[in-house]
Amino acid sequence: MLERLKIALVQSYVGAIAIGLTLSSGISQVARLAVNPVTVWQQQRQYGDNYPIGLPRPAPFASALPQLLMAVLLLLVAYGLLRWLYYPRAEEQDRRQDQASEPAQDT
């Protein structure tokens, strides 16, 4: 069943599109992760009067953890799809090489 799904995804290019989308989303999350502390700092400066006196302000890096986890998850999914759909297993490669290296015996 999974082999048929794999063949369908590869032949219809849906797998390649899915890998591209997840990879681009992961890269976008990494870019957001790099910009997020600056954005939080700027918002705290701009709207600092809205924070009640006595309560500590949240750290700029505190909101970066969910984005970091999402980026890692998306990149791992893209890598997993790439390995599953387009890279054959090592055993299959060894078997193919063995079959190609053995000469045909005509005796």
Secondary structure, DSSP 8 states (H G I E B T S, - for coil): -HHHHHHHHHHTSHHHHHHHHHHHHHHHHHHHHHHHHHHHHHHHHHTGGGS-TTS----TTTTHHHHHHHHHHHHHHHHHHHHHHHS--HHHHHHHHHHHHS-----
